[in-house]
Amino acid sequence: MQRIRVLLIDDNLEFLDVATTLLEGHDFEIVEKAVSGEEGLSAALNLQPDVIVLDISMPHMNGFEVARRLRQLKHRAGIVLLTFHEDVDYVHAARSVGALGYVIKRRMATDLPPAVRCVHAGRSFVSPPLDGAGDQQS
């Protein structure tokens, strides 16, 4: 089985390391780790990953803006937004920029791997307790 190619974008190195540990060595391949929205956008366009795990709150170019630009450029990667924000308005905003996944950082250990798998398969995933805010997990 071919591994899912994942691009990680987060300005917090600790969260990049945690996400890498959670995904690497299973059915995922980390193709790049970017520490800014600008760097991540460039990596996404150059590397064409299957799924992009993207922090919402970054300086200069936040995750919503990166996702919006990727969709404007017709990039096909599935997008999982990773965040501290446990607010249904953020889930709706994530949907509006084309993200299928929404993972709360405190739930990364349980939610990130299944979220990446769901989004890669074209299905949505939203961390509980917000999973009633958008499409249900599939």
C-alpha positions in Angstrom: 0.0 0.0 0.0 1.3 3.4 -0.9 1.8 5.8 2.0 -0.1 9.1 2.3 2.3 12.0 1.6 1.8 14.7 4.2 3.1 18.2 4.5 3.1 19.7 8.0 2.9 23.5 8.5 3.1 25.0 12.0 5.1 27.9 13.4 5.5 25.9 16.7 8.4 23.5 16.4 7.1 21.4 19.3 3.9 20.7 17.6 5.7 19.9 14.3 7.7 17.3 16.3 4.6 15.9 17.9 2.7 15.6 14.6 5.8 14.0 13.0 6.0 11.4 15.8 2.3 10.7 15.5 2.4 10.2 11.7 5.8 9.0 10.7 6.5 5.3 10.2 2.8 4.3 9.9 1.0 4.6 6.6 2.2 8.2 6.2 5.3 9.9 4.7 6.2 13.4 5.9 7.4 15.1 2.8 8.3 18.4 4.4 7.9 20.4 7.6 7.3 24.2 7.2 7.4 26.8 9.9 5.4 29.6 8.2 2.4 29.9 5.9 4.6 31.3 3.2 7.1 28.4 3.4 4.2 25.9 3.6 2.5 27.3 0.5 5.7 27.1 -1.5 6.3 23.5 -0.3 2.7 22.5 -1.1 3.1 23.8 -4.7 6.5 22.2 -5.2 5.9 18.9 -3.5 2.3 18.2 -4.3 1.5 16.3 -1.0 -1.7 14.2 -0.6 -2.7 15.9 2.6 -1.6 19.2 4.3 -1.8 19.5 8.1 -1.9 23.2 8.7 -1.9 25.3 11.9 -4.5 28.1 11.9 -2.8 30.7 14.1 0.5 31.7 12.4 1.9 35.2 11.9 1.9 36.9 8.5 -0.1 34.2 6.6 -2.4 32.2 8.8 -3.8 28.8 8.0 -7.1 30.1 6.6 -5.2 32.2 4.1 -2.9 29.4 3.1 -5.9 27.1 2.6 -7.7 29.8 0.6 -4.8 30.4 -1.7 -4.3 26.6 -2.3 -7.9 26.3 -3.3 -7.7 29.4 -5.6 -4.7 27.7 -7.2 -6.8 24.5 -7.6 -4.4 22.5 -5.4 -5.8 19.0 -4.8 -4.3 18.2 -1.4 -6.7 17.5 1.4 -6.4 20.0 4.2 -6.5 19.3 7.9 -6.5 22.4 10.1 -4.8 22.0 13.4 -5.7 24.4 16.2 -6.2 25.3 19.8 -9.6 26.9 18.9 -12.5 24.9 20.2 -15.2 27.1 18.6 -17.8 26.1 16.0 -17.3 29.4 14.2 -13.7 28.2 13.4 -15.0 24.9 12.1 -17.4 26.7 9.7 -14.6 29.1 8.6 -12.4 26.0 8.0 -15.1 24.6 5.7 -15.4 27.9 3.9 -11.8 27.7 2.8 -12.0 24.1 1.7 -10.6 22.2 4.7 -12.2 18.8 5.3 -10.4 18.2 8.6 -10.4 20.1 11.9 -8.2 18.8 14.7 -7.9 20.3 18.2 -4.3 20.3 19.3 -5.1 18.8 22.7 -6.6 15.8 20.8 -3.7 15.3 18.4 -2.7 11.9 19.7 -6.1 10.4 19.1 -7.4 12.5 16.2 -4.6 13.4 13.9 -3.9 10.0 12.2 -7.6 9.2 11.6 -8.2 12.8 10.4 -5.4 12.5 7.8 -6.8 9.2 6.6 -10.4 10.5 6.3 -9.3 13.7 4.5 -7.1 11.6 2.1 -10.2 9.5 1.3 -12.2 12.7 0.7 -14.2 12.5 3.9 -14.5 15.0 6.7 -13.2 14.8 10.2 -13.9 17.2 13.1 -12.5 16.6 16.6 -15.0 16.0 19.3 -16.7 17.9 20.9 -17.0 20.0 17.8 -17.9 17.2 15.5 -21.6 18.2 15.4 -20.5 21.6 14.0 -20.0 20.5 10.5 -20.2 17.2 8.6 -20.0 14.2 11.0 -16.8 12.2 11.0 -16.8 9.5 8.4 
